[in-house]
Amino acid sequence: MDTIGYLDAVARHDTARAYKQRLLSALDVWRRHTVVDVGCGPGADLVDLAATGAEWVIGIDADPEMVAAARARTEEYPAVDVHRADAAALPLADAMVDRARLDRVLHRVDSPAAVFAELRRVLRPDGIAVVAQPDWDTITVDPGDVRVGRAVRDFLCDQVVPGATVGRRVARLAERAGFEVDLHVTAPVIRDFAAADEILGLRRNAERAVRGGGLAPDVARRWLHELGTAPFLATFLLFTAVLRPRGGTR
């Protein structure tokens, strides 16, 4: 599955829809607002933001393929504008944004601290930003050999997602950037193996671990077979935060 297909598939799951709705509610978008979605991907959330009646919705992504997909998806929405830019160098003036969101972006950037600083720069004193960031080092599955699950998770964190643990640092990084932080930590539970495989890439990452020499092929096969044939559970920690500029008005 390509990246756009993966992001669209994840967005359709109940787990994703639930936290995305919480983020949208926390943003409290008004009709006069300018809203930016930093790391907008293929633009599915831009459509939801436009539906709020915001005056201007800006999508930002560094990937040209994502920008093209987001522009195509939102071409019928005149209030939506999509730009290619780095999350740490937003093409926005100081204090021009009323609302901002970052959804599963921080593990893909070189400097999460720089992203928070840039977010603080563009947000108005009475603005609100929302952040959602999984901590991939907390993925837990049952059944299956715990040692194999740990090996797959370690390979994912060490070789595939260098920023895998940034979720647990969201509050600290945001506070250092000058935000007041209302942090919530949830542990979404997925009871269907196929859904968990789609969201968490269990097969894909086990295969990566095998190719990388971190796991024997027969061990990986047994582990995946057990996950797929017995009553199943997967969970992880999801850090969501509502940010307001420190010293700003409400």
C-alpha positions as CSV (number, residue, x, y, z in Angstrom):
1,M,0.0,0.0,0.0
2,D,1.3,3.4,-0.9
3,T,1.6,6.2,1.7
4,I,-1.5,8.0,0.6
5,G,-3.5,4.8,0.6
6,Y,-2.2,4.0,4.1
7,L,-3.1,7.4,5.5
8,D,-6.6,7.2,4.0
9,A,-7.1,3.7,5.4
10,V,-6.0,4.7,8.9
11,A,-8.3,7.8,8.8
12,R,-11.3,5.5,8.1
13,H,-10.8,3.4,11.3
14,D,-13.0,4.1,14.4
15,T,-9.9,4.7,16.5
16,A,-8.7,7.5,14.2
17,R,-12.1,9.1,13.7
18,A,-12.6,9.3,17.4
19,Y,-9.5,11.2,18.3
20,K,-9.7,13.4,15.1
21,Q,-13.2,14.5,16.2
22,R,-11.8,15.4,19.6
23,L,-9.1,17.5,18.0
24,L,-11.7,19.3,15.8
25,S,-13.9,20.0,18.8
26,A,-11.0,21.3,20.9
27,L,-10.0,23.7,18.0
28,D,-13.3,25.5,18.4
29,V,-13.1,27.0,15.0
30,W,-15.2,30.2,14.3
31,R,-16.2,31.6,10.9
32,R,-13.7,34.4,10.9
33,H,-10.7,32.1,11.7
34,T,-7.6,31.3,9.8
35,V,-6.7,27.7,10.4
36,V,-3.5,25.8,9.4
37,D,-3.0,22.1,9.2
38,V,0.7,21.4,9.5
39,G,1.6,18.2,7.8
40,C,-1.8,17.9,6.1
41,G,-0.9,14.8,4.1
42,P,-3.4,14.1,1.3
43,G,-5.9,16.5,2.7
44,A,-8.7,14.5,4.2
45,D,-8.7,16.7,7.4
46,L,-8.7,19.9,5.3
47,V,-12.2,19.0,4.1
48,D,-13.4,18.7,7.7
49,L,-11.7,22.0,8.6
50,A,-13.4,23.7,5.6
51,A,-16.8,22.3,6.8
52,T,-16.4,24.4,10.0
53,G,-17.0,27.5,8.0
54,A,-13.5,28.9,8.7
55,E,-12.6,31.9,6.6
56,W,-9.3,30.4,5.4
57,V,-7.9,26.9,5.8
58,I,-4.2,26.4,5.0
59,G,-2.6,23.0,4.4
60,I,1.1,22.6,4.7
61,D,3.2,19.5,3.8
62,A,6.8,19.0,2.7
63,D,6.0,16.1,0.4
64,P,5.1,17.2,-3.2
65,E,3.0,14.0,-3.7
66,M,0.9,14.9,-0.6
67,V,0.5,18.5,-1.7
68,A,-0.7,17.4,-5.1
69,A,-3.2,15.0,-3.5
70,A,-4.5,17.6,-1.0
71,R,-4.9,20.2,-3.8
72,A,-6.9,17.8,-5.9
73,R,-9.0,16.7,-3.0
74,T,-9.9,20.3,-2.0
75,E,-10.1,22.0,-5.4
76,E,-13.9,22.5,-4.9
77,Y,-13.3,24.3,-1.6
78,P,-12.4,28.0,-2.3
79,A,-11.4,28.6,1.4
80,V,-8.7,26.0,1.3
81,D,-5.1,26.7,0.1
82,V,-2.3,24.1,0.1
83,H,1.4,24.9,0.2
84,R,4.6,22.8,0.1
85,A,6.8,23.8,3.0
86,D,8.7,22.5,5.9
87,A,6.9,22.3,9.3
88,A,9.8,24.3,10.8
89,A,9.7,27.0,8.2
90,L,6.0,27.9,7.6
91,P,5.2,30.4,4.8
92,L,3.1,32.4,7.2
93,A,3.4,35.8,8.8
94,D,3.8,36.2,12.6
95,A,0.6,35.9,14.6
96,M,-1.6,35.4,11.5
97,V,-3.2,32.0,12.5
98,D,-6.1,31.6,14.9
99,R,-6.1,27.8,15.0
100,A,-3.5,25.1,14.1
101,R,-3.3,21.3,14.2
102,L,-0.5,18.8,14.0
103,D,-1.6,15.2,13.6
104,R,1.0,12.5,13.6
105,V,3.7,14.8,12.2
106,L,6.4,15.2,14.8
107,H,8.0,11.7,14.3
108,R,8.7,12.7,10.7
109,V,10.6,16.0,11.3
110,D,14.2,16.6,12.1
111,S,13.6,19.0,15.0
112,P,10.3,18.8,16.8
113,A,11.4,21.7,19.0
114,A,11.8,23.9,15.9
115,V,8.3,23.0,14.8
116,F,6.8,24.0,18.2
117,A,8.8,27.3,18.0
118,E,7.4,28.0,14.5
119,L,3.9,27.1,15.7
120,R,4.3,29.6,18.5
121,R,5.5,32.3,16.0
122,V,2.5,32.1,13.7
123,L,-0.2,31.6,16.3
124,R,-2.2,34.6,17.6
125,P,-2.0,35.4,21.3
126,D,-5.5,34.1,21.7
127,G,-5.0,31.2,19.4
128,I,-5.3,27.4,19.9
129,A,-3.2,24.6,18.6
130,V,-4.0,20.9,18.9
131,V,-1.4,18.1,18.6
132,A,-1.8,14.3,18.3
133,Q,1.2,12.1,18.5
134,P,1.5,8.4,19.1
135,D,4.4,7.0,21.0
136,W,5.4,4.0,18.8
137,D,7.7,2.6,21.5
138,T,4.5,1.7,23.5
139,I,2.9,-0.6,21.0
140,T,1.7,-3.8,22.8
141,V,0.1,-6.8,21.3
142,D,-1.5,-10.0,22.7
143,P,-1.1,-13.0,22.1
144,G,2.4,-13.8,20.8
145,D,5.8,-14.2,22.2
146,V,6.6,-11.0,24.1
147,R,10.3,-11.1,23.0
148,V,9.3,-11.2,19.4
149,G,6.9,-8.3,19.8
150,R,9.6,-6.4,21.5
151,A,12.1,-7.2,18.7
152,V,9.6,-5.9,16.1
153,R,8.9,-2.8,18.1
154,D,12.6,-2.1,18.6
155,F,13.3,-2.5,15.0
156,L,10.5,-0.1,14.1
157,C,11.7,2.5,16.6
158,D,15.4,2.2,15.8
159,Q,15.4,1.8,12.0
160,V,12.0,2.9,10.6
161,V,10.7,5.8,12.8
162,P,13.6,7.7,14.3
163,G,11.2,10.0,16.2
164,A,9.2,7.1,17.6
165,T,9.2,8.4,21.2
166,V,8.4,12.0,20.5
167,G,4.9,11.6,21.8
168,R,6.0,11.4,25.4
169,R,8.0,14.7,24.9
170,V,5.1,16.8,23.5
171,A,4.2,18.6,26.7
172,R,7.9,19.4,27.5
173,L,8.7,20.7,24.0
174,A,5.5,22.7,23.9
175,E,6.1,24.3,27.3
176,R,9.7,25.2,26.3
177,A,8.3,26.9,23.1
178,G,6.0,29.1,25.2
179,F,2.7,27.3,25.4
180,E,0.4,26.4,28.2
181,V,-0.4,22.7,27.7
182,D,-3.5,20.7,28.4
183,L,-2.2,17.1,27.9
184,H,-4.3,13.9,27.6
185,V,-3.0,10.4,27.2
186,T,-5.2,7.6,25.9
187,A,-4.6,4.0,25.0
188,P,-6.7,3.1,22.0
189,V,-7.6,-0.6,22.0
190,I,-7.9,-2.5,18.7
191,R,-9.4,-6.0,18.9
192,D,-9.2,-6.9,15.2
193,F,-5.9,-8.2,13.9
194,A,-6.6,-7.0,10.3
195,A,-7.3,-3.5,11.5
196,A,-4.3,-3.4,13.8
197,D,-2.1,-4.7,11.0
198,E,-3.4,-1.9,8.7
199,I,-2.8,0.8,11.3
200,L,0.4,-0.5,13.0
201,G,2.0,-2.4,10.1
202,L,2.6,-5.5,12.2
203,R,3.3,-7.8,9.1
204,R,5.2,-5.1,7.3
205,N,7.5,-4.3,10.3
206,A,8.0,-8.0,11.1
207,E,9.2,-8.5,7.5
208,R,11.4,-5.5,7.8
209,A,12.9,-6.9,11.0
210,V,13.6,-10.2,9.2
211,R,15.3,-8.4,6.3
212,G,17.3,-6.4,8.7
213,G,18.5,-9.5,10.5
214,G,16.8,-8.7,13.8
215,L,14.4,-11.6,13.5
216,A,14.5,-15.2,12.1
217,P,11.9,-15.8,9.3
218,D,10.3,-18.8,11.0
219,V,10.0,-16.9,14.3
220,A,8.3,-14.1,12.6
221,R,5.9,-16.4,10.8
222,R,4.9,-18.2,14.0
223,W,4.3,-14.8,15.7
224,L,2.2,-13.5,13.0
225,H,0.2,-16.7,12.7
226,E,-0.6,-16.6,16.4
227,L,-1.7,-13.0,16.2
228,G,-4.0,-13.7,13.3
229,T,-5.6,-16.9,14.7
230,A,-6.2,-16.2,18.4
231,P,-8.4,-13.6,20.2
232,F,-6.3,-10.4,19.6
233,L,-5.6,-7.1,21.3
234,A,-3.3,-4.2,20.3
235,T,-2.8,-0.9,22.1
236,F,-0.4,2.0,22.3
237,L,-0.2,5.4,24.0
238,L,-1.6,8.4,22.1
239,F,-0.6,11.8,23.4
240,T,-3.0,14.7,22.5
241,A,-2.5,18.2,23.7
242,V,-4.4,21.5,23.5
243,L,-1.9,24.4,23.4
244,R,-2.4,28.1,24.1
245,P,0.3,30.8,23.9
246,R,1.6,31.5,27.4
247,G,0.4,34.9,28.5
248,G,-2.1,35.2,25.7
249,T,-5.8,36.1,26.0
250,R,-8.7,33.7,26.0
